[in-house]
Amino acid sequence: MPTDLSTILKLSVPMIVQIGKRTSNLEAILALGPGAIIELNKPADAYLDLLVNNKTIGSGHAVKVGENFGIRIEIIGSPQERVEALAGE
């Protein structure tokens, strides 16, 4: 069965910008509330990871866009690597 590539390219997929990771016990997580600060072992100016399907496809630095934050992509995988991330390979 032929695949209509234009239809596939219109699919919306979630992207995640990961600022860091931290492991914590359940008690500490349940104690979180508004105003809590979670310290990460990553410098503020370090690269942020860009993930699709929980696989890193690129990275960049945080930027301010008006009143919002964004990511300026500085490293991106090849189109094949990005498609493989979408496929979960």
Secondary structure, DSSP 8 states (H G I E B T S, - for coil): ----HHHHHT----EEEE-------HHHHHT--TT-----SS-TTS-EEEEETTEEEEEEEEEEETTEEEEEEEEE--HHHHHHHHHT-
